Amino acid sequence: MTQYDSIAEQYDQSVNTRSDREVIFIPSAKHFLGDLHGKQVLDLACGSGFFTRFMKEWGASHVVGVDISSEMVELAKQQEKKEPLGIEYLVGDVAQLGKIGEFDVVFGGFLLHYASSVEQLELMIRSIGLNLKPGGKFIAFNENPSVPTHSGIKYGVKVETEGPIQDATKVKRSHYVGDKFDFVIEHFHYEPGTYQRALRSAGFTEIEWTNFVSASGPDFDEKYWWDFLHDFSVAVLKCCKGT
Ligand SMILES: C[S@@+](CC[C@H](N)C(=O)[O-])C[C@H]1O[C@@H](n2cnc3c(N)ncnc32)[C@H](O)[C@@H]1O
């Protein structure tokens, strides 16, 4: 039983209703994944397939989704049955995945910070490298190692840490809908240098942490979303597998 098995339905409902998905995460995934036409894409920590389905719709020739939670994968498979896109879903722990293919792009949507130790983080990153073609791209949405926490409830999220902020410090991330508590998930913090070393030793180059991008247009409330885009507890990691 993984922590997401018990909150699978709740989490799935949350991703399909939260405004940050619409105005920040979907535009950012599209932006950072780039042109997926004809590409082989691996979505690690695919959950109920929220981003996985977009990747196929954005033109990828083949998409495989992997998640450690059988309940989350079950929800993804049910959706695939309802509206078939030709996505393959597997239950598996990224740290133990081994090589399942040669992908042009790997996406880890809130994956790496679930590693419970530096060793687990290194194993996850090694698995990602194993499954990428030389020159292939790894994009992650992740805890922001430079802003691991913030005070109060910001954007429906409260973040609390247990003990001093250092490698493998436990982080409690509580989700709220308005003022109402929805669910809590636990993950771990790693220092920027720890991510950097693990990525370098697995052969990654052009490693960069960057801000999310947002939707544009007259309806986008720039002032409201400013902190999310510049000073929030999640960020984007982009890098390439060396050739
Ligand atoms: C915050 S959810 C994100 C799901 C999806 N990427 C999304 O954004 O909708 C994190 C997911 O990571 C998965 N996960 C955690 N540790 C994992 C591991 N070691 N291997 C594979 N999946 C893992 C959880 O089961 C959960 O579905």
The ligand as an SDF file (V2000), in Angstrom:
LIG
                    3D

 27 29  0  0  0  0  0  0  0  0999 V2000
    1.7470   14.3560   -6.7110 C   0  0  0  0  0  0  0  0  0  0  0  0
    1.3710   12.8430   -7.5340 S   0  0  0  0  0  0  0  0  0  0  0  0
    1.5900   13.3370   -9.2210 C   0  0  0  0  0  0  0  0  0  0  0  0
    0.8420   12.5200  -10.2250 C   0  0  0  0  0  0  0  0  0  0  0  0
    0.8740   13.1020  -11.6400 C   0  0  0  0  0  0  0  0  0  0  0  0
    2.2160   13.2730  -12.1380 N   0  0  0  0  0  0  0  0  0  0  0  0
    0.1510   14.4230  -11.6490 C   0  0  0  0  0  0  0  0  0  0  0  0
    0.8050   15.4650  -11.5140 O   0  0  0  0  0  0  0  0  0  0  0  0
   -1.0870   14.4080  -11.7540 O   0  0  0  0  0  0  0  0  0  0  0  0
    2.8510   11.9320   -7.2220 C   0  0  0  0  0  0  0  0  0  0  0  0
    2.8200   10.5220   -7.7710 C   0  0  0  0  0  0  0  0  0  0  0  0
    4.1240    9.9390   -7.5770 O   0  0  0  0  0  0  0  0  0  0  0  0
    3.9460    8.5650   -7.3920 C   0  0  0  0  0  0  0  0  0  0  0  0
    5.1890    8.0160   -6.8550 N   0  0  0  0  0  0  0  0  0  0  0  0
    5.7590    8.2690   -5.6580 C   0  0  0  0  0  0  0  0  0  0  0  0
    6.9060    7.5710   -5.5120 N   0  0  0  0  0  0  0  0  0  0  0  0
    7.0760    6.8690   -6.6680 C   0  0  0  0  0  0  0  0  0  0  0  0
    8.0670    5.9550   -7.1230 C   0  0  0  0  0  0  0  0  0  0  0  0
    9.1070    5.6250   -6.3480 N   0  0  0  0  0  0  0  0  0  0  0  0
    7.9170    5.4040   -8.3430 N   0  0  0  0  0  0  0  0  0  0  0  0
    6.8340    5.7100   -9.1210 C   0  0  0  0  0  0  0  0  0  0  0  0
    5.8610    6.5680   -8.7320 N   0  0  0  0  0  0  0  0  0  0  0  0
    5.9890    7.1420   -7.5260 C   0  0  0  0  0  0  0  0  0  0  0  0
    2.7550    8.5010   -6.4610 C   0  0  0  0  0  0  0  0  0  0  0  0
    2.1570    7.2330   -6.3960 O   0  0  0  0  0  0  0  0  0  0  0  0
    1.8570    9.5640   -7.0670 C   0  0  0  0  0  0  0  0  0  0  0  0
    0.9520    9.0460   -8.0040 O   0  0  0  0  0  0  0  0  0  0  0  0
  1  2  1  0
  2  3  1  0
  2 10  1  0
  3  4  1  0
  4  5  1  0
  5  6  1  0
  5  7  1  0
  7  8  2  0
  7  9  1  0
 10 11  1  0
 11 12  1  0
 11 26  1  0
 12 13  1  0
 13 14  1  0
 13 24  1  0
 14 15  1  0
 14 23  1  0
 15 16  2  0
 16 17  1  0
 17 18  1  0
 17 23  2  0
 18 19  1  0
 18 20  2  0
 20 21  1  0
 21 22  2  0
 22 23  1  0
 24 25  1  0
 24 26  1  0
 26 27  1  0
M  CHG  2   2   1   9  -1
M  END
$$$$
